Structure formats: structure tokens, C-alpha cells
């Protein structure tokens, strides 16, 4: 099982953590939401739980809870800019379908 980050995503997370002034890494998870069923959740982590799995890539820790890991195994987190828009992109090999707005997905 693995979660990876591109160099661009890692640099962006490092920048956010530096601006925030604290935190051990980034939590990546999923929640029930949207028209397709699931949505990604990103939040900063100040403390790792005993049940969490921690992955480290490009010097950034990605923390995942056990339930989310089932849906996220093999995911690569990327960061990109297109015109005035910028944001994280999830390259998840488990996704079978996404809603038209891109906010949720089905496994």
C-alpha cells in the first residue's frame, strides 16, 4: 500500500506547513459526499493517531486513516496551475467514475 506525492505537491504542502508554523504533515482522507458518493478531504495534522498509516515522499508526511486507505491505495497527489486556477489533483487508480463537476467519485 502506498500514497505518493509529486514534487510540485510536496513543495506546496511544505509551503502551507511553513506558513502555518506547525504541523507534522497532511491528512488525506475520503468522506461520503457529492453526486458520485465520495469526496477527498485534505487537512493539516498536528498529531498522528495510533491507527493512522504514515507515508513519506519528498520530505512530506501523508497521514491516512484505516478506512480511507482502502479507497486511496496507490493514489498520487499532484499540484498544478491552469490559468488562474490552481489546486491539488488526485490520481487515484481505484476510481471507476467521477461526477461531471469533478467534486466526487465512485470506487
Phi and psi in degrees as a GROMACS rama.xvg file:
@    title "Ramachandran Plot"
@    xaxis  label "Phi"
@    yaxis  label "Psi"
@TYPE xy
-157.057  146.718  UNK-2
-125.092  132.109  UNK-3
-125.208  163.251  UNK-4
-126.231  145.295  UNK-5
-76.4461  165.735  UNK-6
-61.4971  -37.8419  UNK-7
-63.0384  -42.2379  UNK-8
-66.4042  -42.2041  UNK-9
-62.655  -43.1131  UNK-10
-63.3917  -38.5996  UNK-11
-67.2205  -42.6661  UNK-12
-63.7071  -43.721  UNK-13
-58.4265  -41.8984  UNK-14
-61.7596  -45.3883  UNK-15
-61.9189  -43.5974  UNK-16
-65.1963  -38.97  UNK-17
-63.8008  -43.9907  UNK-18
-64.2246  -36.7398  UNK-19
-71.2714  -32.6477  UNK-20
85.524  -1.62892  UNK-21
-159.128  170.608  UNK-22
118.275  145.642  UNK-23
-99.7567  -14.771  UNK-24
170.339  -160.922  UNK-25
-118.405  128.866  UNK-26
-89.5145  128.607  UNK-27
-113.829  126.303  UNK-28
-148.446  -178.876  UNK-29
-130.936  154.178  UNK-30
-142.589  158.583  UNK-31
-72.6876  125.425  UNK-32
-174.514  163.532  UNK-33
73.1944  -178.382  UNK-34
-77.0191  -21.6095  UNK-35
-99.6396  -8.82327  UNK-36
120.04  -39.4918  UNK-37
-135.936  150.182  UNK-38
-135.078  152.294  UNK-39
-78.7578  148.884  UNK-40
-128.266  129.058  UNK-41
-122.152  131.782  UNK-42
-154.054  155.166  UNK-43
-78.657  149.342  UNK-44
-118.34  127.947  UNK-45
-98.386  -22.6056  UNK-46
-147.369  130.976  UNK-47
-85.6435  132.751  UNK-48
-80.1789  155.382  UNK-49
-59.8036  -31.449  UNK-50
-87.4469  -7.25238  UNK-51
-72.3124  152.615  UNK-52
-107.214  134.261  UNK-53
-114.092  127.592  UNK-54
-114.436  145.889  UNK-55
-128.136  130.634  UNK-56
-146.304  132.133  UNK-57
53.23  34.0263  UNK-58
79.4765  10.815  UNK-59
-118.082  133.598  UNK-60
-89.558  130.777  UNK-61
-112.764  121.563  UNK-62
-107.236  131.404  UNK-63
-132.887  133.326  UNK-64
-77.0571  158.651  UNK-65
-60.4138  -37.5431  UNK-66
-67.8228  -42.1526  UNK-67
-68.7035  -32.2648  UNK-68
-58.5318  -33.2645  UNK-69
-59.088  -34.8052  UNK-70
-91.843  -17.4461  UNK-71
-107.717  -5.25973  UNK-72
-54.2269  126.465  UNK-73
90.5887  -0.458926  UNK-74
-72.8224  140.05  UNK-75
-112.078  127.982  UNK-76
-96.6781  125.633  UNK-77
-121.822  164.556  UNK-78
-134.94  133.247  UNK-79
-147.56  163.853  UNK-80
-123.985  134.911  UNK-81
-133.996  105.97  UNK-82
63.05  -124.511  UNK-83
-87.8397  -7.93544  UNK-84
-93.8791  140.416  UNK-85
-144.558  152.149  UNK-86
172.033  175.229  UNK-87
-80.5625  144.971  UNK-88
-123.054  139.949  UNK-89
-109.598  115.681  UNK-90
-100.537  88.2489  UNK-91
-107.519  112.65  UNK-92
-68.5854  -11.6751  UNK-93
-85.211  -14.7817  UNK-94
-69.3202  128.143  UNK-95
-97.1638  -32.1307  UNK-96
-157.537  151.231  UNK-97
-127.318  153.366  UNK-98
-73.6573  164.345  UNK-99
-61.9635  -31.4055  UNK-100
-84.4087  -9.91942  UNK-101
79.6497  9.63938  UNK-102
-87.748  -21.3241  UNK-103
-141.852  167.97  UNK-104
-147.95  167.629  UNK-105
-124.519  143.229  UNK-106
